[in-house]
Amino acid sequence: ERIMCLHSLHHFRSFAGIGRLLVECRRVLTRGGRLYLLDHWGSFWLRGLFRILEWRCPLYPAVARRFGAQLREEHDAIFWWLTEWRRLHEELRTAGFIVEHHTRTAAFLHLRCRPDE
């Protein structure tokens, strides 16, 4: 009935992988079900924040240092996604979804999709 994909699309590192995920979501989603997607998008503010957090700085709070380490480890995947996220709508259409709701905040992209029945 519901499938939620939260902060994971950038880990696929290509739209081929994301396309396969979406096709599988469409296959298992029940009639009237919804796909919910939440991930970062390439806003100016988010890119700047991520660049700052990547710096190794002992003055940062512990949580910021840990997140900075994660950003350094996953830099290529994260910044690939921040550049390419706009292609997601095309992949959703190809997989058989209609975007019902699309909003963006300073950091996050929120999508609610339904099967194209």
ZIGIBEL-V648462 format. One record per pair of residues at least 12 apart in sequence whose ideal C-beta (glycine too) atoms are under 7 Angstrom apart, sorted by the first residue. I is the first residue (numbers start at 1). J is the second residue. If there is no record, write none. Layout:
i:I j:J
i:I j:J
This chain:
i:1 j:30
i:1 j:33
i:2 j:33
i:2 j:34
i:2 j:36
i:3 j:25
i:3 j:29
i:3 j:35
i:4 j:36
i:5 j:37
i:6 j:38
i:7 j:38
i:7 j:39
i:9 j:39
i:9 j:81
i:10 j:39
i:10 j:77
i:10 j:78
i:10 j:80
i:10 j:81
i:11 j:77
i:13 j:77
i:13 j:80
i:15 j:87
i:15 j:91
i:18 j:91
i:19 j:91
i:19 j:94
i:19 j:95
i:22 j:91
i:22 j:92
i:22 j:95
i:22 j:97
i:23 j:95
i:26 j:95
i:26 j:96
i:26 j:97
i:26 j:115
i:29 j:115
i:34 j:112
i:34 j:113
i:34 j:114
i:35 j:97
i:35 j:113
i:36 j:112
i:37 j:111
i:38 j:108
i:38 j:110
i:39 j:109
i:40 j:81
i:40 j:82
i:40 j:107
i:40 j:108
i:40 j:109
i:41 j:85
i:41 j:104
i:41 j:109
i:42 j:82
i:42 j:83
i:42 j:85
i:43 j:106
i:43 j:107
i:45 j:106
i:46 j:106
i:46 j:107
i:47 j:82
i:50 j:71
i:50 j:78
i:53 j:67
i:53 j:68
i:53 j:71
i:54 j:68
i:54 j:71
i:54 j:72
i:55 j:68
i:56 j:68
i:85 j:109
i:92 j:113
i:96 j:115
i:96 j:116
i:97 j:113
i:97 j:114
i:97 j:115
i:97 j:116
i:98 j:113
i:98 j:114
i:98 j:116
i:99 j:111
i:99 j:113
i:100 j:112
i:100 j:113
i:100 j:114
